[in-house]
Structure formats: structure tokens, C-alpha cells
Amino acid sequence: MPERQYVRLERDQEIAIVTIDRRRKLNALNPRVVTEIGDAFEALCENDGVRGVVLTGAGEKAFVAGADIGVLAEMTPLSAVEVSRRGQEVLALIERFPKPVMAAVGGFALGGGCELAMACHLRIASSNARFGLPEVTLGIVPGYGGTIRLARIVGLGRALEMTLTGDMIDAATAERFGLVSRVVERAELLDAAVALMRRITKNAPVALRFALESIYSALDSAEADAHAFESSLFGVLAATGDMREGMDAFLERREANFQGR
């Protein structure tokens, strides 16, 4: 595709930082932004030097304030289905990403922005963050998987209240609900996200990938099938160099040097 206009890619050693930068529109999602997010993650998937990804929004006011209402207002029934399915496709790419993905949420994460954050494996927020699914106030419903993911993350009762009222919750409430794992000051957000991601990426890459696969596959599997899948992954890891390195490092009381194989 043409050069990305609204999505920046940067590197901090083994961590990639993906920044949505459409700050005049509070980083609102339109079809081009959604496509550029998908393109960025496809590129990172092929980069063996990247072991984790932090996704954030430019500016102080918003992670992603939502979908671009000007675009949504022009939808026909057919184009609305296309918009929804394309968003679902890109967010599924993030959720199924083989490397850990963390959303660093500063400011508003509403509608599609909240859905985007929920597609990431982990979320931390700044104290000024606000989350919500206000779609019913516009006569629509969340279309990027929000009605599914929110209930899985915060529980059915809280998801119903948030979705049916369209109300926003603040960062402290999001932490209490389990929507985010921690809250930090806005100036510390990106550094805190990278530091937490670095605690993750020091671990064995193949083990991290298999852990993600086991956790997410279990959401849609019978319990017995989920246990069988976990056992098979456990067995495959026993054939990896990283498993041997991890065990040796522990027994030798030294830091492991994982190679991702």
C-alpha cells in the first residue's frame, strides 16, 4: 500500500511502538487508518527482531476517540457491513498476533478506540483515560467485536451496563473492572508501557506465543479440548532450544539468553 499517513512505526530495541497519529481528529478511525493499522501489524509479524508491540495514540487527549462519525453517517447497509467486517478483521489480526501486544491508553478510548484497546493482549492507562462504547447513543452498536470482547474482559453485567447506557468510565474504574491492569500518570504512560513489555519480552519468545495461543483458543473451546491443546503445546516446547536454555540458566543461576527457537 502507499506510505502510511496516520500510523507510525518506531523501535525501542526489541519492542515496536505503533502510534496512531491523526490528532486533529483525536486519532479517530476511518477506513484508511484501519487499513494502515493492519498493514503495520502485518509488517511487524514478519520482523524477527520484534518481540513485543506497544500500541498508542498521538497527543495528550486521546488514544483513539472512536470511529470517524462523518464517515459513519454516510454508511449504507452494505457499506456498514463492510466497515464492520474490515474492522473486525484488523482487530482479530491484533488479538491473534504471535507476539505480545499492549495498548498504552492516554485520554479517550471510545467506541472503536475502546474496541481496539480490547483487541490488544494487555492494557495500561493514564490517569486521564476514559473508556466507553457510546454507539447506542448514535443509533448503532459496536461493530469491531466490542460486544464480544468487553463481556469477556469485565464480565457480563458490567459489559451490559457500559454498552446499553453508552456511559464512559474513568481510568480508576477501568482498573477496578479489570479492563486495564494498571494506571499511571500521563507523562509516564509510554515509558511504563515499554518497561512492562520489556519484562515480558525477556522471556522465551516461542513460549510467549504458545501461551497466547493457549489462552485465546480456550475462550472458544470446550474445557477438555483446551486442556488437550495446552498439553500439546507443553510437549512441543520441550523440543525447543529455549526450553533447554531456560532450564540450564535456572540450574546454573544465571540469566537466560533466549533465541526464539
Sine and cosine of phi, psi and omega as CSV:
sin_phi,cos_phi,sin_psi,cos_psi,sin_omega,cos_omega
0.00,0.00,0.22,-0.98,0.05,-1.00
-0.87,0.49,0.23,-0.97,0.00,-1.00
-0.81,0.58,0.66,-0.75,-0.03,-1.00
-0.91,0.41,0.73,-0.69,-0.04,-1.00
-0.99,-0.16,-0.55,0.84,-0.14,-0.99
-0.89,-0.46,-0.04,1.00,-0.04,-1.00
-0.80,-0.60,0.83,-0.56,0.01,-1.00
-0.96,-0.27,0.59,-0.81,0.10,-0.99
-0.90,-0.44,0.78,-0.62,0.08,-1.00
-0.72,-0.70,0.29,-0.96,0.00,-1.00
-0.83,-0.56,0.66,-0.75,0.20,-0.98
-0.83,-0.56,1.00,0.04,-0.11,-0.99
0.83,0.56,-0.88,-0.47,-0.09,-1.00
-1.00,0.07,0.05,1.00,-0.05,-1.00
-0.95,-0.31,0.77,-0.64,0.10,-1.00
-1.00,-0.08,0.66,-0.75,0.07,-1.00
-0.92,-0.40,0.89,-0.46,0.02,-1.00
-0.97,-0.24,0.87,-0.50,-0.05,-1.00
-0.88,-0.47,0.84,-0.55,0.12,-0.99
-1.00,0.10,0.87,-0.50,-0.12,-0.99
-0.79,-0.61,1.00,0.08,0.14,-0.99
-0.70,-0.71,0.82,0.57,-0.27,-0.96
-0.92,0.40,-0.41,0.91,0.06,-1.00
-0.89,0.46,-0.45,0.90,0.04,-1.00
-0.95,-0.32,0.39,0.92,-0.03,-1.00
0.81,0.58,0.59,0.80,0.05,-1.00
0.88,0.47,0.45,0.89,-0.02,-1.00
-0.87,0.49,0.55,-0.84,-0.04,-1.00
-1.00,0.08,0.79,-0.61,0.24,-0.97
-0.83,-0.56,0.08,-1.00,-0.06,-1.00
-0.82,0.57,-0.58,0.81,0.00,-1.00
-0.92,0.39,-0.69,0.72,0.00,-1.00
-0.89,0.46,-0.70,0.72,0.01,-1.00
-0.87,0.50,-0.69,0.72,0.01,-1.00
-0.90,0.44,-0.65,0.76,0.00,-1.00
-0.92,0.39,-0.58,0.82,0.08,-1.00
-0.89,0.45,-0.72,0.69,0.03,-1.00
-0.88,0.48,-0.66,0.75,0.01,-1.00
-0.89,0.45,-0.65,0.76,-0.01,-1.00
-0.90,0.45,-0.70,0.71,-0.02,-1.00
-0.94,0.33,-0.55,0.84,0.09,-1.00
-0.90,0.44,-0.65,0.76,0.03,-1.00
-0.91,0.42,-0.65,0.76,-0.04,-1.00
-0.94,0.33,-0.49,0.87,0.00,-1.00
-0.88,0.47,-0.55,0.84,-0.06,-1.00
-1.00,0.05,-0.09,1.00,-0.08,-1.00
-1.00,-0.08,0.96,-0.27,-0.04,-1.00
-0.93,0.38,-0.32,0.95,0.02,-1.00
-0.98,0.22,-0.22,0.97,0.01,-1.00
-1.00,-0.09,0.82,-0.57,-0.01,-1.00
-0.93,-0.38,-0.20,0.98,0.03,-1.00
-0.32,-0.95,0.37,-0.93,-0.07,-1.00
-0.75,-0.66,0.71,-0.71,0.16,-0.99
-0.93,-0.37,0.81,-0.59,0.00,-1.00
-0.95,-0.33,0.79,-0.62,-0.04,-1.00
-0.56,-0.83,0.06,-1.00,0.03,-1.00
-0.88,-0.48,0.53,-0.85,-0.02,-1.00
-0.97,0.23,0.47,-0.88,0.05,-1.00
1.00,0.06,0.13,-0.99,-0.07,-1.00
-1.00,-0.01,-0.31,0.95,-0.21,-0.98
-1.00,-0.05,-0.46,0.89,-0.15,-0.99
-0.49,-0.87,0.61,-0.79,0.31,-0.95
-0.96,0.29,-0.95,0.32,0.22,-0.98
-0.55,-0.83,0.88,-0.47,-0.11,-0.99
-0.96,0.27,-0.16,0.99,0.01,-1.00
0.65,-0.76,-0.23,-0.97,0.10,-0.99
-0.99,0.16,0.36,-0.93,0.03,-1.00
-0.96,0.28,0.95,-0.32,-0.10,-0.99
-0.89,0.45,-0.53,0.85,0.04,-1.00
-0.87,0.49,-0.59,0.81,0.06,-1.00
-0.96,0.28,-0.71,0.70,-0.03,-1.00
-0.87,0.49,-0.58,0.82,-0.06,-1.00
-0.91,0.41,-0.34,0.94,-0.02,-1.00
-0.99,-0.10,0.09,1.00,-0.09,-1.00
-0.94,0.34,0.58,-0.81,0.24,-0.97
-0.98,-0.19,0.21,-0.98,0.05,-1.00
-0.81,0.59,-0.68,0.73,-0.03,-1.00
-0.94,0.34,-0.69,0.73,-0.02,-1.00
-0.94,0.35,-0.50,0.87,0.04,-1.00
-0.90,0.43,-0.67,0.74,0.06,-1.00
-0.88,0.47,-0.66,0.75,0.01,-1.00
-0.90,0.43,-0.69,0.73,0.03,-1.00
-0.87,0.49,-0.72,0.69,-0.01,-1.00
-0.89,0.45,-0.74,0.68,-0.07,-1.00
-0.92,0.39,-0.59,0.81,0.04,-1.00
-0.92,0.39,-0.66,0.75,0.06,-1.00
-0.89,0.45,-0.68,0.74,0.04,-1.00
-0.88,0.48,-0.63,0.78,-0.01,-1.00
-0.89,0.45,-0.71,0.70,-0.02,-1.00
-0.93,0.36,-0.67,0.75,0.01,-1.00
-0.93,0.37,-0.55,0.84,0.09,-1.00
-0.91,0.40,-0.57,0.82,0.07,-1.00
-0.87,0.49,-0.66,0.75,0.02,-1.00
-0.93,0.37,-0.72,0.70,-0.02,-1.00
-0.89,0.45,-0.57,0.82,0.00,-1.00
-1.00,-0.04,0.13,0.99,-0.05,-1.00
-0.86,0.51,0.70,-0.71,-0.11,-0.99
-0.98,0.20,0.03,1.00,0.04,-1.00
-0.82,-0.58,0.50,-0.87,-0.04,-1.00
-0.87,0.50,0.68,-0.73,0.03,-1.00
-0.83,-0.56,0.78,-0.63,0.00,-1.00
-0.85,-0.52,0.74,-0.67,0.13,-0.99
-1.00,0.01,0.80,-0.60,0.13,-0.99
-0.97,-0.25,0.98,-0.21,-0.22,-0.98
-0.98,-0.17,0.94,-0.35,0.10,-1.00
-0.91,-0.41,0.81,-0.59,0.01,-1.00
0.98,0.19,-0.54,-0.84,-0.13,-0.99
-0.96,0.27,0.73,-0.68,0.18,-0.98
-0.75,-0.66,1.00,0.09,-0.14,-0.99
-0.89,-0.46,0.50,-0.87,0.05,-1.00
0.81,0.58,-0.84,-0.54,0.01,-1.00
-0.87,0.50,-0.44,0.90,0.05,-1.00
-0.94,0.34,-0.65,0.76,0.08,-1.00
-0.91,0.42,-0.65,0.76,0.03,-1.00
-0.89,0.45,-0.64,0.76,0.03,-1.00
-0.89,0.45,-0.70,0.71,0.03,-1.00
-0.88,0.48,-0.65,0.76,-0.03,-1.00
-0.93,0.38,-0.41,0.91,0.04,-1.00
-0.96,0.29,-0.35,0.94,0.05,-1.00
-0.96,0.27,0.42,-0.91,-0.05,-1.00
-0.95,0.32,-0.54,0.84,-0.03,-1.00
-0.69,-0.73,0.42,-0.91,0.02,-1.00
-0.63,-0.78,0.74,-0.67,0.24,-0.97
-0.82,-0.57,0.39,-0.92,-0.13,-0.99
-0.72,-0.70,0.43,-0.90,0.17,-0.99
-1.00,0.09,0.31,-0.95,-0.06,-1.00
-0.90,0.43,-0.32,0.95,0.03,-1.00
-1.00,-0.08,0.16,0.99,-0.03,-1.00
-0.94,0.33,0.55,-0.84,0.07,-1.00
-0.68,-0.73,0.75,-0.67,-0.05,-1.00
-0.89,-0.46,0.52,-0.85,0.08,-1.00
0.01,-1.00,0.34,-0.94,0.11,-0.99
-0.86,-0.51,1.00,0.07,-0.10,-1.00
-1.00,0.05,0.25,0.97,-0.15,-0.99
-0.84,0.55,-0.59,0.81,-0.04,-1.00
-0.90,0.44,-0.40,0.92,0.05,-1.00
-0.95,0.30,-0.21,0.98,0.04,-1.00
-0.96,-0.29,0.07,1.00,0.01,-1.00
0.99,0.12,0.31,0.95,0.03,-1.00
-0.74,-0.67,-0.06,-1.00,0.10,-1.00
-0.83,-0.55,0.29,-0.96,0.12,-0.99
-0.82,0.58,0.68,-0.74,-0.10,-1.00
-0.86,-0.51,0.01,1.00,-0.04,-1.00
-0.94,-0.33,0.43,0.90,0.01,-1.00
0.99,-0.14,0.11,0.99,-0.07,-1.00
-0.90,0.43,-0.58,0.81,-0.01,-1.00
-0.93,0.36,-0.33,0.94,0.03,-1.00
-1.00,-0.03,-0.78,0.63,-0.13,-0.99
-0.94,0.35,-0.60,0.80,-0.08,-1.00
-0.89,0.46,-0.69,0.72,0.00,-1.00
-0.90,0.44,-0.59,0.81,0.03,-1.00
-0.92,0.40,-0.55,0.84,-0.09,-1.00
-1.00,0.07,-0.72,0.70,-0.13,-0.99
-0.95,-0.32,-0.10,0.99,-0.04,-1.00
0.99,-0.12,0.42,-0.91,-0.13,-0.99
-0.89,0.46,-0.72,0.69,-0.08,-1.00
-0.88,0.48,-0.73,0.68,0.00,-1.00
-0.92,0.38,-0.61,0.79,0.02,-1.00
-0.90,0.43,-0.65,0.76,0.04,-1.00
-0.88,0.47,-0.71,0.70,-0.01,-1.00
-0.89,0.46,-0.72,0.69,-0.01,-1.00
-0.89,0.45,-0.67,0.75,-0.09,-1.00
-0.96,0.26,-0.65,0.76,-0.09,-1.00
-0.99,0.16,-0.46,0.89,0.09,-1.00
-1.00,0.06,-0.52,0.85,-0.13,-0.99
0.97,0.25,0.15,0.99,-0.06,-1.00
-0.95,0.31,0.47,-0.88,0.12,-0.99
-1.00,0.07,0.46,-0.89,0.19,-0.98
-0.86,-0.51,0.48,-0.88,0.00,-1.00
-1.00,0.07,0.05,-1.00,-0.09,-1.00
-0.90,0.44,-0.64,0.77,-0.02,-1.00
-0.90,0.43,-0.64,0.77,0.05,-1.00
-0.92,0.39,-0.64,0.77,0.04,-1.00
-0.87,0.49,-0.62,0.78,0.04,-1.00
-0.93,0.38,-0.66,0.75,0.01,-1.00
-0.90,0.43,-0.59,0.81,0.02,-1.00
-0.97,0.26,-0.28,0.96,-0.09,-1.00
1.00,0.04,0.18,0.98,0.04,-1.00
-0.95,0.30,-0.53,0.85,0.13,-0.99
-0.80,-0.60,0.41,-0.91,-0.05,-1.00
-1.00,-0.03,-0.35,0.94,0.04,-1.00
-0.31,-0.95,0.35,-0.94,0.01,-1.00
-0.82,-0.57,0.72,-0.69,0.01,-1.00
-0.74,-0.67,0.17,-0.99,0.07,-1.00
-0.94,0.35,0.47,-0.88,-0.11,-0.99
-0.84,0.54,-0.66,0.75,-0.04,-1.00
-0.92,0.39,-0.34,0.94,-0.06,-1.00
-0.99,-0.15,-0.05,1.00,-0.23,-0.97
-0.85,0.52,-0.82,0.57,-0.09,-1.00
-0.91,0.41,-0.67,0.75,0.03,-1.00
-0.88,0.47,-0.65,0.76,0.01,-1.00
-0.92,0.40,-0.62,0.79,0.01,-1.00
-0.91,0.40,-0.70,0.71,0.00,-1.00
-0.91,0.42,-0.64,0.76,0.00,-1.00
-0.90,0.44,-0.69,0.73,0.04,-1.00
-0.91,0.41,-0.66,0.75,0.03,-1.00
-0.89,0.45,-0.59,0.81,0.01,-1.00
-0.92,0.39,-0.51,0.86,0.10,-0.99
-0.91,0.42,-0.46,0.89,0.02,-1.00
-0.99,0.11,-0.72,0.69,-0.13,-0.99
-0.95,0.30,-0.18,0.98,0.09,-1.00
-0.96,0.29,-0.24,0.97,-0.01,-1.00
-1.00,0.09,0.13,-0.99,-0.11,-0.99
-0.91,0.41,0.85,-0.53,-0.07,-1.00
-0.86,0.51,-0.67,0.74,-0.02,-1.00
-0.92,0.38,-0.63,0.78,0.05,-1.00
-0.90,0.44,-0.64,0.77,0.05,-1.00
-0.88,0.47,-0.70,0.71,0.00,-1.00
-0.88,0.47,-0.70,0.71,-0.02,-1.00
-0.94,0.35,-0.56,0.83,0.07,-1.00
-0.88,0.48,-0.70,0.71,0.05,-1.00
-0.88,0.47,-0.69,0.72,0.00,-1.00
-0.88,0.48,-0.69,0.73,-0.02,-1.00
-0.90,0.43,-0.71,0.71,-0.02,-1.00
-0.89,0.46,-0.74,0.67,-0.09,-1.00
-0.97,0.23,-0.55,0.83,0.04,-1.00
-0.92,0.39,-0.52,0.85,-0.01,-1.00
-0.91,0.41,-0.42,0.91,-0.01,-1.00
-0.89,0.46,-0.49,0.87,-0.08,-1.00
-0.88,-0.47,0.35,0.94,-0.06,-1.00
-0.84,-0.54,0.44,-0.90,0.19,-0.98
-0.90,0.43,0.45,-0.89,-0.09,-1.00
-0.86,0.51,-0.67,0.74,-0.02,-1.00
-0.90,0.44,-0.63,0.77,0.03,-1.00
-0.92,0.40,-0.62,0.78,0.01,-1.00
-0.90,0.43,-0.65,0.76,0.03,-1.00
-0.91,0.41,-0.64,0.77,0.01,-1.00
-0.90,0.43,-0.64,0.77,0.01,-1.00
-0.92,0.40,-0.68,0.74,0.03,-1.00
-0.86,0.51,-0.68,0.73,0.00,-1.00
-0.89,0.47,-0.64,0.77,0.00,-1.00
-0.91,0.41,-0.63,0.78,0.05,-1.00
-0.92,0.39,-0.65,0.76,0.05,-1.00
-0.84,0.54,-0.66,0.75,0.01,-1.00
-0.93,0.37,-0.68,0.73,0.00,-1.00
-0.88,0.48,-0.64,0.77,-0.03,-1.00
-0.90,0.44,-0.42,0.91,0.01,-1.00
-0.92,0.39,-0.25,0.97,0.02,-1.00
-1.00,-0.09,0.03,1.00,-0.09,-1.00
-1.00,-0.02,0.48,-0.87,0.12,-0.99
-0.90,0.44,-0.54,0.84,-0.01,-1.00
-0.91,0.42,-0.59,0.80,0.06,-1.00
-0.89,0.46,-0.72,0.70,0.01,-1.00
-0.89,0.45,-0.66,0.75,0.02,-1.00
-0.90,0.44,-0.69,0.73,-0.01,-1.00
-0.89,0.46,-0.69,0.73,0.01,-1.00
-0.92,0.40,-0.70,0.71,0.00,-1.00
-0.89,0.46,-0.68,0.73,-0.02,-1.00
-0.88,0.47,-0.64,0.76,0.02,-1.00
-0.90,0.44,-0.74,0.67,-0.04,-1.00
-0.92,0.39,-0.51,0.86,-0.01,-1.00
-1.00,-0.04,0.03,1.00,0.04,-1.00
0.83,0.56,0.78,0.63,0.05,-1.00
-0.69,-0.73,0.16,-0.99,0.03,-1.00
-0.97,0.24,0.70,-0.71,0.03,-1.00
-0.96,0.28,0.56,-0.83,0.06,-1.00
-0.88,-0.47,1.00,0.08,-0.08,-1.00
-0.98,0.21,0.63,-0.77,-0.03,-1.00
-0.94,-0.35,-0.09,1.00,0.03,-1.00
0.98,0.21,0.56,0.83,0.05,-1.00
-0.41,-0.91,0.00,0.00,0.00,0.00
